[in-house]
Amino acid sequence: MISNIIQRASKSLGFRFRRQMDRLKRVARVNFPQSGVEKIKFVEQFSPEDDSEYDLYQKYYENSLRELVHFRKTKAVDLFAPHTTHVGQYLFHLRCGAVRKVAIDAHDNRNIRSQAIHDWSDIYFKSNRWPSVDYGPKVLPIITGNAGITLENCRFLSGLRSAKKEWDLVFVGRIWAGGDANVEHNLRLFESLAKVNCKSKLLAVVFSFDKAGEDFLHITQRLEKAGVEWTENQISYGELMKLSAKSKLVVLRAGISGCISWRVVDMLGIGACIVFDREPFPEWPVPLKEGENFMSLGIGITDDYKPGSSEEYEVAKKKINNMLTDVLLSEVKYKNATYFDNNVTYYKTASYILLRDF
């Protein structure tokens, strides 16, 4: 028993030591100008009572900032605008005594989530910022903050990059019966991919509050007719990552409200060859590029999430066959792994935030 306690303590101390050394090495590699981290005394984040979703959506940005600056939380509501879930509020206290108000809008929708917080802030970062929308000068893009991206998780994802390929195509998609504007598009996409003559793994995860309802029955019947496996049980994160890493192509659809989903970040981490249903609506600070970071099926889903034409789904299956023989496959995988290492890790996101003109 004592030996087990010693062993666990050793592992814990070893991890903490490695984490601290990783942090020091990352800080050493970042050359901040005078407008950067050395001007900041500490960062203060508004921490509302009993809002776990707020904590979840801000976790990635919080962890990123903690890597490079002193960080604390406060419940002093008088310092901030009225609280809105998904929009983080931060006070950047400068050494000169000034304070800069920063917001991070992590909501899926392209619209400003809180006009009050927008007006309160000096800088308003938005993860699902569409270049087609005029937000004004204070609204800046930021990468989608996947709360699952931790230092340990980064090692897990990068360790899957060399996985042996067992599938030509993998598509695991979630369908909300009665609650998702993308239901018809998702069904057509599954039906189209089921016709591709390759070794594929297609899995629809169907959610419904009314399993006897028309929507649920309609969805499951169409999936079964197309020969697509479906389940009501969520696939585990580890299983999904390992399955995706073993595929030559990984198909991803637009997220809720046309956002870039958290899973895109994971797929970059494993160095997957991503196939989008269409090019993303939002744009990150370093935009994802077709032919470099993803391939596109070119399905013309609209910006209000209506499906494309029937002909586009037919063409999509032909495009998949062409992609499987494309010499760019290995190049896309390499560029995605590089993109993740250069743009998604904590210190990269923190440095992007901190290099604003404070």
C-alpha positions as MATLAB code, in Angstrom:
seq = 'MISNIIQRASKSLGFRFRRQMDRLKRVARVNFPQSGVEKIKFVEQFSPEDDSEYDLYQKYYENSLRELVHFRKTKAVDLFAPHTTHVGQYLFHLRCGAVRKVAIDAHDNRNIRSQAIHDWSDIYFKSNRWPSVDYGPKVLPIITGNAGITLENCRFLSGLRSAKKEWDLVFVGRIWAGGDANVEHNLRLFESLAKVNCKSKLLAVVFSFDKAGEDFLHITQRLEKAGVEWTENQISYGELMKLSAKSKLVVLRAGISGCISWRVVDMLGIGACIVFDREPFPEWPVPLKEGENFMSLGIGITDDYKPGSSEEYEVAKKKINNMLTDVLLSEVKYKNATYFDNNVTYYKTASYILLRDF';
ca = [
       0.000    0.000    0.000;
       2.801    2.416    0.930;
       4.647    1.604   -2.277;
       1.491    2.389   -4.288;
       1.131    5.756   -2.556;
       4.780    6.580   -3.277;
       4.371    5.539   -6.902;
       1.271    7.721   -7.378;
       2.977   10.677   -5.690;
       6.009   10.216   -7.931;
       3.862   10.244  -11.057;
       1.970   13.317   -9.866;
       5.144   15.237   -9.054;
       6.672   14.115  -12.329;
       3.680   15.413  -14.281;
       3.696   18.728  -12.435;
       7.415   19.108  -13.062;
       6.996   18.327  -16.787;
       4.080   20.772  -17.025;
       6.109   23.549  -15.408;
       9.101   22.851  -17.656;
       6.807   22.884  -20.720;
       5.466   26.249  -19.618;
       8.928   27.737  -19.107;
      10.105   26.510  -22.494;
       7.050   27.975  -24.220;
       7.475   31.349  -22.533;
      11.122   31.382  -23.563;
      10.158   30.837  -27.208;
       7.741   33.771  -27.340;
       9.279   37.169  -27.979;
       6.662   39.663  -26.818;
       6.908   43.309  -27.916;
       6.318   46.131  -25.448;
       2.586   45.865  -26.178;
       2.641   42.291  -24.910;
       2.815   40.371  -21.699;
       5.364   42.496  -19.844;
       2.882   45.393  -19.786;
       0.255   43.290  -18.013;
       0.262   43.010  -14.223;
      -2.552   40.444  -14.040;
      -5.783   39.359  -15.728;
      -9.066   39.188  -13.838;
     -11.958   37.068  -15.119;
     -15.589   37.511  -14.125;
     -16.759   34.260  -12.514;
     -20.565   34.102  -12.271;
     -22.417   31.921   -9.806;
     -23.693   28.524  -10.964;
     -23.060   28.764  -14.710;
     -21.192   25.617  -15.659;
     -21.700   26.219  -19.366;
     -19.958   29.576  -19.089;
     -17.042   27.907  -17.295;
     -16.876   25.181  -19.957;
     -16.829   27.555  -22.921;
     -14.224   29.842  -21.315;
     -11.990   27.077  -19.937;
      -9.672   26.935  -22.946;
      -9.088   30.696  -22.952;
      -8.620   30.742  -19.190;
      -6.021   27.974  -19.370;
      -4.268   29.756  -22.226;
      -3.947   33.030  -20.314;
      -2.810   31.220  -17.156;
       0.209   29.989  -19.114;
       1.678   33.464  -19.527;
       0.172   35.921  -17.036;
      -0.986   36.070  -13.437;
      -4.646   35.160  -13.471;
      -7.448   35.446  -10.946;
     -11.227   35.218  -10.816;
     -13.734   37.604   -9.281;
     -17.458   37.736   -8.618;
     -17.523   41.549   -8.407;
     -20.457   42.114  -10.760;
     -20.179   45.907  -10.552;
     -16.947   45.785  -12.587;
     -18.554   44.110  -15.585;
     -21.492   44.261  -17.968;
     -24.578   42.116  -17.269;
     -23.608   38.456  -17.525;
     -24.391   36.375  -20.610;
     -23.510   32.693  -20.929;
     -20.819   31.963  -23.568;
     -19.266   35.450  -23.357;
     -16.278   35.739  -21.062;
     -15.420   39.094  -19.481;
     -11.845   39.899  -18.527;
     -10.053   42.883  -17.037;
      -6.434   43.261  -18.153;
      -4.694   45.246  -15.414;
      -1.649   46.998  -16.857;
       1.466   47.914  -14.887;
       0.895   51.558  -15.733;
      -2.378   51.451  -13.791;
      -4.726   51.373  -16.770;
      -7.323   48.631  -17.236;
      -8.428   47.172  -20.568;
     -11.781   45.403  -20.855;
     -11.724   42.272  -23.013;
     -14.583   39.957  -24.001;
     -14.375   36.492  -25.562;
     -17.576   35.416  -27.317;
     -17.484   31.625  -27.720;
     -21.085   31.218  -28.865;
     -21.869   29.116  -31.957;
     -23.932   31.810  -33.653;
     -22.379   34.392  -35.952;
     -24.197   37.281  -34.269;
     -22.805   39.269  -31.352;
     -24.013   37.294  -28.345;
     -24.284   40.285  -26.001;
     -24.520   43.851  -27.236;
     -24.099   45.087  -23.657;
     -20.793   43.252  -23.231;
     -19.718   44.386  -26.705;
     -20.318   48.009  -25.732;
     -18.555   47.502  -22.367;
     -15.420   45.987  -23.892;
     -12.389   47.587  -25.504;
     -11.658   44.400  -27.478;
     -14.290   41.782  -28.343;
     -12.953   38.427  -29.554;
     -15.395   36.140  -31.362;
     -14.660   32.498  -32.176;
     -17.358   32.209  -34.840;
     -16.681   35.456  -36.603;
     -17.907   35.382  -40.206;
     -15.910   37.523  -42.665;
     -19.163   38.197  -44.528;
     -20.556   40.113  -41.525;
     -19.545   43.691  -40.685;
     -18.871   43.644  -36.931;
     -16.906   46.867  -36.665;
     -13.237   47.322  -35.730;
     -13.288   46.086  -32.127;
     -14.498   42.547  -32.990;
     -11.564   40.256  -33.699;
     -11.479   36.561  -34.623;
     -10.177   33.938  -32.212;
      -9.800   30.200  -32.499;
     -12.655   28.003  -31.264;
     -11.936   27.270  -27.609;
     -12.159   23.505  -27.253;
     -12.350   22.899  -23.487;
     -10.904   19.423  -23.968;
      -7.567   20.777  -25.168;
      -5.251   20.344  -22.201;
      -1.510   19.763  -22.144;
      -2.127   16.068  -21.487;
      -4.683   15.924  -24.293;
      -2.271   17.553  -26.740;
       0.141   14.693  -26.108;
      -2.665   12.164  -26.603;
      -3.728   13.694  -29.929;
      -0.207   14.060  -31.303;
       0.472   10.449  -30.346;
      -2.270    9.349  -32.763;
      -0.724   11.011  -35.798;
       1.184    7.890  -36.814;
      -1.787    5.520  -36.424;
      -2.057    2.857  -39.103;
      -4.930    3.528  -41.510;
      -7.682    0.903  -41.403;
     -10.512    2.899  -42.981;
     -10.829    4.928  -46.172;
     -13.553    7.125  -44.722;
     -15.001    7.876  -41.287;
     -18.032   10.015  -40.563;
     -19.542   10.154  -37.073;
     -22.331   12.703  -36.911;
     -24.837   13.746  -34.291;
     -28.480   14.295  -35.258;
     -30.969   16.030  -32.951;
     -34.446   14.750  -33.737;
     -36.808   17.701  -33.603;
     -34.167   20.148  -32.442;
     -31.571   20.606  -35.180;
     -31.933   22.779  -38.265;
     -29.340   20.572  -39.994;
     -31.321   17.286  -39.792;
     -32.148   17.047  -43.491;
     -28.620   17.966  -44.523;
     -27.140   15.381  -42.163;
     -29.428   12.652  -43.479;
     -28.618   13.454  -47.107;
     -24.916   13.475  -46.289;
     -25.083   10.051  -44.638;
     -27.139    8.686  -47.548;
     -24.614   10.019  -50.061;
     -21.552    8.680  -48.229;
     -23.182    5.265  -47.825;
     -23.067    4.926  -51.627;
     -19.300    5.446  -51.833;
     -17.514    2.240  -52.807;
     -14.803    2.195  -50.144;
     -14.079    0.857  -46.675;
     -16.062    3.286  -44.558;
     -17.288    3.665  -40.999;
     -20.486    5.690  -40.816;
     -22.163    6.225  -37.463;
     -25.126    8.484  -36.699;
     -25.659    9.378  -33.051;
     -29.371   10.187  -32.778;
     -30.720   12.204  -29.858;
     -34.412   12.635  -29.101;
     -36.625   13.444  -26.131;
     -39.481   11.614  -27.825;
     -38.381    8.246  -29.191;
     -41.899    7.466  -30.329;
     -42.184   10.782  -32.149;
     -42.379   11.238  -35.897;
     -38.981   12.944  -36.184;
     -37.089   10.153  -34.429;
     -38.816    7.412  -36.444;
     -38.319    9.284  -39.715;
     -34.605    9.754  -39.052;
     -33.876    6.193  -37.951;
     -35.881    4.674  -40.802;
     -33.960    6.686  -43.398;
     -30.633    5.736  -41.834;
     -31.547    2.059  -41.797;
     -32.738    2.187  -45.407;
     -29.388    3.699  -46.419;
     -27.494    1.029  -44.468;
     -26.073    3.534  -41.989;
     -25.386    2.376  -38.441;
     -27.032    4.500  -35.765;
     -27.031    4.607  -31.995;
     -28.551    6.584  -29.154;
     -25.355    6.270  -27.118;
     -22.643    8.888  -27.345;
     -19.313    7.503  -28.535;
     -16.508    8.168  -26.056;
     -13.986   10.884  -26.836;
     -11.015    8.511  -26.813;
     -12.769    6.009  -29.058;
     -13.754    8.734  -31.521;
     -10.219   10.106  -31.704;
      -8.685    6.668  -32.247;
     -11.258    5.773  -34.899;
     -10.667    9.059  -36.748;
      -6.885    8.666  -36.590;
      -7.187    5.305  -38.368;
      -8.975    6.788  -41.377;
      -7.566    8.299  -44.558;
     -10.444   10.798  -44.699;
     -12.520   12.230  -41.854;
     -15.764   13.916  -42.881;
     -17.008   16.806  -40.729;
     -20.152   18.847  -41.184;
     -20.723   22.438  -40.204;
     -21.420   22.756  -36.490;
     -24.515   24.215  -34.881;
     -25.431   27.565  -36.470;
     -22.713   26.984  -39.076;
     -19.880   27.241  -36.533;
     -16.458   25.594  -36.633;
     -16.983   22.821  -34.118;
     -14.702   21.700  -31.298;
     -14.055   18.481  -33.200;
     -12.240   20.402  -35.925;
      -9.646   21.326  -33.309;
      -9.302   17.658  -32.322;
      -8.890   16.584  -35.957;
      -6.150   19.142  -36.475;
      -4.471   17.704  -33.386;
      -4.354   14.142  -34.763;
      -3.299   15.406  -38.184;
      -6.435   14.146  -39.927;
      -7.243   14.787  -43.556;
     -10.449   16.756  -42.981;
     -13.276   16.727  -45.514;
     -15.836   19.457  -44.869;
     -19.347   19.367  -46.304;
     -18.577   22.907  -47.466;
     -15.925   25.491  -46.720;
     -16.406   26.951  -43.215;
     -18.520   30.061  -42.776;
     -16.382   31.513  -39.922;
     -12.729   32.451  -40.237;
     -10.051   32.040  -37.577;
      -7.084   34.437  -37.145;
      -5.053   32.084  -39.351;
      -7.713   30.924  -41.824;
      -8.098   27.255  -42.675;
      -7.407   26.855  -46.396;
      -8.957   24.444  -48.855;
      -6.330   22.134  -50.329;
      -4.028   22.760  -47.370;
      -6.089   22.154  -44.208;
      -9.198   20.584  -45.629;
     -10.948   19.286  -48.726;
     -14.516   20.289  -49.491;
     -17.498   18.390  -50.844;
     -18.855   21.722  -52.047;
     -22.404   21.118  -50.831;
     -24.215   24.430  -50.977;
     -25.864   24.510  -47.582;
     -27.112   28.042  -47.041;
     -26.201   30.412  -44.242;
     -29.578   29.625  -42.649;
     -28.600   25.928  -42.703;
     -30.934   24.664  -45.414;
     -29.564   21.680  -47.384;
     -27.991   21.930  -50.793;
     -29.461   20.581  -54.024;
     -29.946   16.832  -54.558;
     -27.365   16.949  -57.368;
     -24.682   18.281  -54.976;
     -25.051   15.269  -52.698;
     -24.718   12.956  -55.701;
     -21.566   14.750  -56.800;
     -20.201   14.523  -53.248;
     -19.779   10.744  -53.398;
     -17.772   11.081  -56.634;
     -15.554   13.687  -54.989;
     -14.788   11.272  -52.133;
     -13.555    8.667  -54.613;
     -11.291   11.257  -56.227;
      -9.973   12.380  -52.839;
      -8.938    8.843  -51.905;
      -6.493    8.845  -54.816;
      -5.344   12.444  -54.320;
      -1.612   12.875  -53.777;
      -2.382   15.809  -51.439;
      -3.687   13.540  -48.669;
      -0.412   13.215  -46.802;
       0.341   16.918  -47.280;
      -3.004   17.954  -45.753;
      -2.387   15.676  -42.764;
       1.077   17.153  -42.193;
      -0.170   20.738  -42.543;
      -2.998   20.133  -40.082;
      -0.648   18.727  -37.458;
       1.599   21.740  -38.021;
      -1.368   24.116  -37.851;
      -2.376   22.647  -34.491;
       1.144   22.953  -33.058;
       1.545   26.510  -34.347;
      -1.902   27.963  -33.610;
      -3.957   25.917  -31.144;
      -1.774   25.255  -28.109;
      -2.283   27.360  -24.976;
       0.734   29.599  -25.364;
      -0.070   30.312  -29.027;
      -3.610   31.412  -28.196;
      -2.407   33.414  -25.188;
       0.247   35.146  -27.249;
      -2.342   36.047  -29.902;
      -4.562   37.641  -27.247;
      -1.694   39.390  -25.471;
      -0.171   40.835  -28.619;
      -3.076   43.243  -28.993;
      -2.287   46.915  -28.565;
      -2.884   47.269  -24.831;
];
